[in-house]
Amino acid sequence: MALRFHKETLPNGLTVVAEENTGAHTAAVGFFVRTGARDEERPVMGVSHFLEHMMFKGTAQRTADEVNREFDAMGASNNAYTSEENTVYWARVLPEKLPLAVDLIGDMLRPALRDEDFDIEKNVILEEIGMYEDRPQWRLHDSLCEVHFGDHPMSYRILGTTDSIKALCVDQMRDYFSERYSPDNVTVAAAGKLDFGRLVEDVKQRCAAWAPTGTERRYDPPSLESRDHALQDPKLSRHYVAMICPGPTAQDPRRYAAAVLTDVLGAADGSRLYWALIDPGLADEADISINTQDRTGCYLAYASCDPGRAQQVEQILLETLDGYAQRIDAGEIERAKNKIATDDTLAGESPGGRMRAIGLQWTYLGRYVSLAEEIEQLMAVTVDDVRDLMTAYPFQPRTVARLGP
C-alpha cells in the first residue's frame, strides 16, 4: 500500500488536500467550511446549522430531489454536520464516482436559498430544537456551556434557540453565507484511490469562479471562573451532572496526553470512573472527554444516576478527576495508548476516516499529519507528560451544572 500526500491552492484561496492510497478500494471527499456556532452573531444563533440544511434544498442547476437522487445513483454514503467551528459536507464512493461527488457537493455549496424553502425548513429546525429539549443530556450540556462561557460565542447553541430561529430571516442567512462560505475559508479533503490531478481539475471546474471575501475568525478569549448551576424538572426520574473546564487546544501537542488522560479516567470500560461509579452501581453513565478546538479547548465530564445518589456521585466524580495527578499509574497509561492506537488505526484504514482526519488537520494545523506520525506522537506520551498536563490544566476553573427532579 503506497500513500502519497498532495496539496494545491486555487487562485481564489480554496485549498485541496488529498492522501492517495493505491491499495484502497473506495474514495472519500469532504468540503470543510471553517465556520460554525462560534462564528455567528448572537441574533442569528443557529444560522450555521440551518444553512447546512439549506444546502440540500437545491441549487440553480438541481432541485432538492435531484440532489438526493444523484447521491443515490452514484451509490454514495453521504452526510453533513455542523459543530461549534466547522460545517462539513462529505461523501464516500467508489473511485470512479469521485468526480460526480465533487461536482454535486460543489454545486450544493452554492445553494438557491429560496424564500419558500427557508420558510419550510425553519419548521424542521424548530422541531429538531424541540426534540433535543426533550433529551436531558443535551439540555444540561447547552446550559453548562452558556453558564461557563457567558457572553462569549463559545456559549452559543449549535441549533440556536427557538427565539433566534423564529426571528431569523432569509436575508440574514444569505449575508452569513456570502461572508463565511468564501473559498479561502474552505478546504476540500479527499482520501483513498484517486487521481489528484483529476481531483483538482474537478474542483476547479466547480469552484474556481467563487469569489473570496477574506473572512476571518475572532479569537477573543472567554473570561472564565468557577461556577455552579442547577436546573430542575419534576418530570425527570434521573439526576444528571456535568462539568466543563479548560483543556488543550487543537494546535497544542499536549492534546495527545489529554486523549490518554481522558481514556484512563473516563473510557466506557475499565476506566477510573467506570470502577468508581458504574461498576458498583452508583451511576448509569460516567465519562470525561477532551474537546480540542481552534486555539481553545475544554474537558467535559458527565454522569447520570438515581436522584437519591446525586450528591455522592458528584463528589466521587470530582474527587476521581482531582486526585488522579497524585495516583498516576504507568500501566494504565500504556493500556490507554494501545487502545487509542488501535482505534485510530482502524479508523485510518478507511478512506472516510482519513478524509476526515486530513481535512480537520489542515483546518486546524495547516499541515498534513500521517497516521504513522499520529500514532508515533500518541505512543510517545509518558507519565510525566500526563502529570505536566494536569499541572497546566488542573480541571479548574470549572463549571458544574446539575439537572434533576
C-alpha positions in Angstrom: 0.0 0.0 0.0 1.6 3.3 -1.2 0.4 6.6 0.4 1.1 10.0 -1.1 0.0 13.4 0.2 -0.9 16.1 -2.3 -1.9 19.7 -1.9 -2.8 22.6 -4.2 -4.3 26.0 -3.5 -6.5 27.6 -6.2 -6.1 31.3 -7.0 -9.2 32.2 -5.0 -7.7 30.6 -1.9 -9.6 27.3 -1.8 -7.2 24.5 -0.7 -7.4 20.9 -2.0 -5.6 18.3 0.1 -5.5 14.5 -0.5 -4.0 11.3 0.7 -3.7 9.0 -2.3 -3.9 5.3 -1.3 -3.3 3.0 -4.3 -4.4 0.0 -2.2 -7.8 1.4 -1.4 -11.0 0.2 -3.0 -13.0 3.3 -2.3 -12.6 7.1 -2.2 -14.0 9.8 0.1 -14.2 13.6 -0.3 -15.3 16.3 2.1 -15.8 20.1 1.8 -14.7 21.6 5.1 -16.1 25.0 5.7 -14.4 26.8 8.6 -17.5 28.2 10.2 -19.8 27.2 13.0 -21.7 28.5 16.0 -18.7 30.4 17.4 -18.6 32.5 14.2 -22.1 33.7 14.5 -23.6 36.9 16.0 -26.0 36.2 18.9 -29.1 37.5 17.0 -28.5 34.8 14.3 -27.6 32.0 16.6 -28.1 28.7 14.8 -27.7 30.1 11.3 -24.7 27.8 10.5 -26.7 24.6 11.2 -29.8 26.0 9.5 -27.7 26.8 6.4 -26.3 23.2 6.4 -29.9 22.0 6.0 -30.5 24.5 3.2 -27.6 23.1 1.2 -29.7 20.1 0.4 -32.7 22.1 -0.8 -31.4 22.7 -4.4 -29.3 25.0 -6.5 -29.6 26.9 -9.7 -29.0 23.7 -11.5 -30.5 21.0 -9.3 -33.7 20.6 -7.4 -33.7 19.1 -3.9 -35.0 15.8 -5.3 -32.2 15.8 -7.9 -29.6 16.3 -5.2 -30.9 13.2 -3.3 -31.3 11.1 -6.4 -27.8 11.8 -7.7 -26.3 10.7 -4.4 -28.4 7.6 -4.6 -27.5 6.9 -8.2 -23.8 7.1 -7.6 -24.2 4.7 -4.6 -22.8 7.3 -2.2 -22.7 7.2 1.6 -23.0 10.9 2.3 -24.0 13.3 5.1 -23.1 16.7 6.6 -22.7 18.1 10.1 -22.3 21.4 11.9 -20.1 21.9 15.0 -19.0 25.0 17.0 -16.3 25.6 14.4 -16.9 23.7 11.2 -19.5 22.7 8.7 -18.6 19.6 6.7 -20.2 18.0 3.7 -18.9 14.6 2.7 -19.4 11.5 0.6 -17.8 8.0 0.4 -18.0 6.5 -3.1 -16.4 4.0 -5.5 -13.3 5.6 -7.0 -14.8 6.1 -10.4 -17.7 8.1 -8.9 -15.5 10.6 -7.1 -15.8 13.2 -9.9 -19.6 13.0 -9.6 -19.4 13.5 -5.8 -17.1 16.5 -6.2 -19.4 18.1 -8.7 -22.5 17.5 -6.7 -21.2 18.8 -3.3 -19.5 21.7 -5.0 -22.8 22.7 -6.6 -24.6 22.2 -3.3 -22.3 24.7 -1.7 -23.7 27.4 -3.9 -27.4 26.9 -2.9 -30.5 28.6 -4.2 -31.6 29.8 -0.7 -35.2 30.3 -1.9 -37.7 32.0 0.4 -40.2 29.2 0.3 -37.5 26.5 1.1 -36.3 28.7 4.0 -39.8 29.0 5.5 -40.5 25.3 5.3 -37.1 24.3 6.7 -37.4 26.7 9.6 -40.2 24.4 10.9 -37.9 21.4 10.6 -35.2 23.2 12.7 -37.8 24.2 15.3 -38.9 20.6 15.6 -35.3 19.5 15.9 -34.7 22.0 18.7 -37.8 20.7 20.5 -36.5 17.1 20.1 -33.2 18.0 21.8 -35.1 19.9 24.5 -36.7 16.5 25.4 -33.2 15.0 25.9 -31.9 15.8 29.4 -28.3 15.4 28.5 -28.5 18.0 25.7 -30.4 20.4 27.8 -27.8 20.1 30.5 -24.9 20.5 28.0 -26.4 23.6 26.5 -26.9 25.2 29.9 -23.5 24.2 31.0 -21.8 25.9 28.1 -23.9 29.0 28.5 -23.0 29.4 32.1 -19.3 28.6 31.6 -18.7 30.8 28.6 -21.1 33.6 29.4 -21.5 36.1 26.6 -18.6 34.6 24.6 -19.6 33.0 21.2 -18.4 29.6 22.5 -21.6 29.6 24.6 -23.8 29.6 21.5 -26.1 26.7 20.8 -25.3 24.9 17.5 -29.1 24.5 16.8 -29.8 28.0 18.0 -32.8 28.7 20.3 -36.5 28.7 19.5 -36.4 32.5 19.6 -33.3 33.0 17.5 -34.6 30.7 14.7 -38.1 32.2 14.7 -36.6 35.6 14.3 -34.1 34.6 11.7 -34.9 35.9 8.1 -33.6 34.6 4.8 -31.6 37.8 4.0 -29.6 37.3 7.3 -28.8 33.8 6.2 -27.8 35.0 2.7 -25.5 37.6 4.2 -23.9 35.0 6.5 -23.4 32.6 3.6 -21.9 35.2 1.4 -19.3 36.1 4.0 -18.4 32.7 5.6 -18.7 30.3 2.6 -15.7 32.1 1.0 -13.3 29.8 -1.0 -10.4 31.0 1.2 -12.4 29.6 4.1 -12.9 26.1 2.5 -10.7 23.1 2.4 -11.6 20.1 0.1 -10.1 16.9 1.5 -10.0 13.6 -0.2 -8.6 10.1 0.6 -8.4 6.7 -0.9 -8.0 5.6 -4.5 -7.9 8.8 -6.5 -6.1 10.7 -9.3 -5.1 14.0 -7.6 -4.7 15.9 -10.9 -8.2 14.9 -11.9 -9.5 15.9 -8.5 -8.0 19.3 -8.7 -9.5 19.9 -12.2 -12.9 18.7 -10.9 -12.7 21.1 -8.0 -11.6 24.0 -10.3 -14.4 23.3 -12.7 -17.0 23.7 -9.9 -15.3 26.2 -7.5 -12.7 28.3 -9.4 -15.3 31.1 -10.0 -16.1 31.5 -6.3 -15.1 35.0 -5.1 -13.1 35.2 -1.9 -14.1 37.6 0.9 -11.1 37.3 3.2 -13.4 36.3 6.1 -11.6 35.6 9.4 -12.4 34.1 12.8 -12.3 36.1 16.0 -10.2 34.7 18.8 -11.2 36.8 21.8 -10.6 34.6 24.9 -13.5 33.9 27.2 -13.5 35.2 30.7 -13.7 32.0 32.9 -14.2 31.4 36.6 -15.6 28.5 38.6 -19.4 28.5 38.7 -22.3 26.3 39.8 -25.6 25.9 38.1 -28.8 23.9 38.9 -31.8 23.1 36.8 -35.0 21.4 37.9 -37.5 19.3 36.0 -40.1 17.4 38.1 -40.9 15.1 35.2 -37.4 13.5 35.3 -36.7 10.3 37.1 -32.9 10.5 36.9 -30.3 13.0 38.0 -27.7 14.4 35.7 -24.4 16.2 36.5 -21.9 17.7 34.1 -18.6 19.6 34.4 -16.6 21.7 31.9 -13.2 23.3 32.3 -10.3 24.4 30.1 -8.2 21.9 28.2 -5.5 21.8 25.4 -6.3 23.4 22.0 -6.3 21.6 18.7 -2.9 23.2 18.0 -1.3 22.1 21.3 0.9 19.0 21.2 -0.4 18.1 24.7 -3.6 17.1 23.0 -2.1 13.5 22.8 -1.6 13.4 26.5 -5.1 14.7 27.0 -6.5 11.9 24.9 -4.6 9.4 27.0 -5.7 11.0 30.3 -9.4 11.1 29.4 -9.3 7.4 28.3 -7.7 6.4 31.6 -10.3 8.4 33.5 -13.5 8.1 31.5 -13.4 5.2 28.9 -16.6 3.2 28.8 -14.9 0.1 30.2 -12.1 -0.2 32.7 -11.6 3.4 33.4 -11.3 5.1 36.8 -14.8 6.5 36.6 -16.1 3.1 35.5 -14.7 1.4 38.5 -15.7 4.2 40.9 -19.2 4.8 39.7 -20.6 2.4 37.2 -19.3 -1.0 38.4 -20.6 -0.5 41.9 -24.0 0.6 40.5 -23.8 4.1 41.7 -24.3 5.7 38.3 -25.7 4.7 34.9 -23.1 6.6 33.0 -19.9 8.4 33.8 -17.3 9.7 31.5 -14.9 12.5 30.6 -13.7 13.6 27.1 -11.4 16.3 25.6 -12.8 18.7 23.1 -9.8 20.3 21.3 -10.8 23.3 19.3 -9.3 26.2 17.4 -7.0 28.0 19.9 -9.2 26.8 22.7 -10.2 23.5 24.3 -12.2 22.0 27.1 -12.7 18.9 29.2 -16.3 17.7 29.5 -17.3 15.2 32.3 -20.7 13.8 32.8 -22.7 11.3 35.0 -26.3 10.2 35.5 -27.7 8.4 38.5 -30.7 7.9 40.8 -31.6 11.2 42.4 -31.0 9.8 45.8 -27.3 9.3 45.0 -26.8 12.7 43.3 -24.5 14.2 45.9 -22.5 11.0 46.4 -22.0 10.6 42.6 -21.0 14.2 42.1 -18.5 14.0 44.9 -16.9 10.8 43.6 -16.8 12.1 40.1 -14.9 15.3 41.0 -12.6 13.6 43.5 -11.7 11.0 40.9 -10.6 13.7 38.5 -8.9 15.9 41.0 -7.0 13.1 42.7 -5.5 11.4 39.6 -2.4 13.6 39.5 -1.3 12.0 42.7 -2.1 8.5 41.6 -1.0 8.2 38.0 -0.4 4.6 37.1 2.1 3.8 34.3 0.3 0.6 33.4 -3.0 2.5 32.8 -1.2 5.0 30.6 0.3 2.2 28.4 -3.0 0.4 28.1 -4.8 3.6 27.1 -2.2 4.4 24.5 -2.5 0.9 23.0 -6.3 1.2 22.9 -6.3 4.6 21.3 -3.7 3.5 18.8 -5.9 0.5 17.8 -9.0 2.7 17.4 -7.1 5.3 15.4 -5.5 2.7 13.1 -8.9 1.0 12.5 -10.4 4.4 11.5 -7.3 5.1 9.4 -7.9 2.0 7.3 -11.0 3.7 5.9 -10.7 6.4 3.2 -13.6 8.1 5.0 -11.6 8.2 8.3 -8.5 9.5 6.6 -10.5 12.2 4.7 -12.0 13.4 7.9 -8.6 13.4 9.7 -6.7 15.3 7.0 -9.5 17.8 6.5 -9.5 18.7 10.2 -5.7 18.7 10.3 -5.5 21.2 7.5 -8.3 23.3 9.0 -6.6 23.5 12.4 -2.9 23.0 11.8 -2.4 24.0 8.2 -0.3 20.8 7.6 -0.6 17.1 6.9 -0.1 14.6 9.6 0.2 10.9 8.5 -1.4 8.2 10.5 2.1 6.9 11.4 3.0 10.3 12.8 -0.2 10.5 14.8 0.5 7.0 16.3 4.1 7.9 17.0 3.1 11.1 18.9 0.5 9.2 20.8 2.8 6.3 21.8 5.5 8.9 23.0 3.2 10.1 25.8 4.8 9.5 29.2 3.6 9.6 32.8 5.5 12.9 33.2 3.6 14.3 30.2 0.3 13.4 31.8 1.4 14.9 35.1 2.6 18.1 33.4 -0.6 18.3 31.5 -2.6 18.1 34.8 -0.4 20.8 36.3 -1.2 23.1 33.3 -4.9 22.2 33.2 -5.9 21.1 36.7 -9.7 20.8 35.9 -10.0 24.4 37.1 -11.7 26.8 36.7 -14.7 24.7 36.2 -18.5 25.0 35.9 -20.6 22.2 37.4 -24.2 22.0 36.3 -27.0 19.7 37.6 -30.4 18.7 36.3 -32.8 16.6 38.2 -36.4 16.3 39.5 
